[in-house]
Amino acid sequence: MTTLTRALALVVASTVTLSLALVGPTTAVGGRAAPNTVLTVNVRSCEGCEITLVSYLDGDMGAGWASDPHTVRNGKAAFVVPTAKTEGLSVMVRTPWEGQTGYVTMVVFRYKGLAAGERIGFNKARTKKRASGCWAGTTEKQASLRFKVRRVNVQGVHGKVPGNIAWAPTTQAWLPPMLPVYGGVLGAQDVIPCRSA
């Protein structure tokens, strides 16, 4: 078993299988529309990449949320997210170049050992062993997140294939769990069950 396979097995073991209830942006709360956040995801050098947002807080069975996939155009993709679902939000990335990895690349909001607001580049990200893919969220009506996605070789289903590392170059406020990563790459085969602070 390769190091990457072991790391991914740990990630998969720490995730849960669930069906996300797709909640539309006009879900009523007490007879009023629930507040939404227009979330713009900025990703440079990733034209044609597919971004999907998912939100799940551990213990909230049936209360998950997922967006439709959005394609990055002109370096960005915009989403309307129920504001309450920004807490525990994870970001899935699929790129035109990736091979059969056996997992979906997840964006890292924070690598272990860094505080919110700290900068991290590609070379340092590649040395990291643990990371969180869960955003602490926002209560704002508009917000933006900036990520970097770089092509890297990873151990795939049938050997080395092109894959991705995706991370926030400025560390974001995050939620547990802190999961194992290989070469800074956070991959999952299911939704990450984020834990509320």
N, C-alpha and C positions, 0 to 999 in steps of 0.2 A: 504494500500500500504506500503510495507516494505521500510526501508531506502535504501537498495540496489536497489530495483525497482525504487524508486524516483531518485536515483543517475544515474541509467542507462537511465531512461527516459530523464534526462537532457542531457546526453551524446548523446543519439539518436536524441534529438531535435536539438542539435547543429551540427549534421552531415548532409551530403547531400547524396542524392541518385544519383549515376552516374554510367555510364559504363566506366570502365577504358580502355583506348586504350592501348593494349599491344604493347609496343615498343621493338623491337628486339635490340640486342647489336650493330648492324651494321647500325643503322639508319643514313642516309646521311644528312649532313649539308653542303650546299654550294659545293656539289660534293665530299666531303670527309666524311669518317666515323666519326661519332660523338665520342668524347672520352668516354671511359668507366672506371669504377672503379671496381676492384676486391675487394669485401667486404666480409670479413670473420666474421661470427657471432659466437662468443664463448659462449657456454652455458654449464656449468658443471651440472652434476646430472640430465640430461634431455635427456638421450638416447632414441631415438625413437620419440622425440617431433617433431612436424611439424612447420616449420617457413615459413611465407610468408611475403615478403616485398611489401609495397604499397606506392605510392607517389602521393600526390595531393596537389597543392597549390590553396587556395581559389581564385576563379575568373578565373582560367585557365581551362575553360570548354573544355572537350575533350582532355586535355593535361596530363591526369593522366597516371600512369604506375603501373604495378604489375608484380611480379615475379611468376614463378611456385612455388608451395610448395616444400620445401627441408626438408628432414629428418635429424635430428641431429645424426651424427655418430662420435664416438670418441670425443665428446664434441664440435663439430663445424659443421657449414654448410657454404659453400662458394657460393657467388652469383656474377654474372657480371651485374652491374647496370650502365645505362647511367649516367655519372657523373653529368649532369644537373639535374637528378632526385633524387640525394641524398639529395638535399634541400627539406625539407618537407616529408622525408621518415618516415614511421611508420612501426612497426613490429608486426605482428600477431603471436600468439603462441597457438598451440593446443597440448595437452598432452594426453598420453595414458590413464591416470587415470581420466580425467575430466568427470563429469556427464553432464546432460542436463541443462546448465546454461542459455541458451537463448541469449547468447552474445559470442563474441570472445574476449579473453584476449589480450590486447595490452601492449607492453612494455612501461614502464615509462622511459623517458629520464631525466626528472627533476621533483622533487616534489617542490611545492611552499615553498619558504623560503630558498632554497639552491642555491648556486652559482655553476657554472661549475667548476669541479675539486674536489668538496666536496664529501666525502665518506658517504654512508648511508647503514646501515645494515637492516636486516629483521624486528627487533623489532621496530625500528624508522619508517621504511616505513609503517608499519601497523597502525601507528597513523596519517598518513597524510590524508588530506581531499581534496586536489586539486593537479593536476599534468598535465604535458604535455607529449603527446605521439608522438611529432614531433621533428625529428632531424634537426639541422641546416645544416647538410651536410658537404661535403668535395670537394676539387678540386684535391685531390691526385689520382694517378693511383691505389694505393693499400691502403686499410684501414681496420681496425678491430674494432669491437664493442664487449664488454663483458657484458653479462646479467646474472642475477640470476633468476631462476624460482623455486618457492616453492609451494608445495601443501597446500591449505587452504580450509576450509569449507566455502561455499558461499550460498547465497539464490538463488536457481535455479528455474526452471519453476514450479516444483512440490515439493518444500520444499528444505531443506538443501542437498547439493550435494558436492562432491569434486570439487574444482576449482583450480585456479592458481593466484598467484601474480607474476608479471614479472617486473623487474626493473634493471636499470644500477646502480651497486654498487658505481661507480664513476660518479657523475652527469655530463651529457654531455651538450654541447652547444645545445640550443633548440629553437624552434619557438612556438609562441602562436597557438592555445588557451590553456589556463589553464582550465582543465575540472574537474568536481567533481569526486572523487574516494571514494570508501567505503572500509575501512580497507586497504587502499593503492592499491586496485585493480582497474585498469582501464579497463573497458569493453566497447565494441561498437558493434553495429549491422550493421555498415556501415563504410565507409572510413572516417577518420578524415580529415576535410578540414583545413590544416595547413596554417598559414598566414606568408608570407615572412617578414623578419625583415626590 
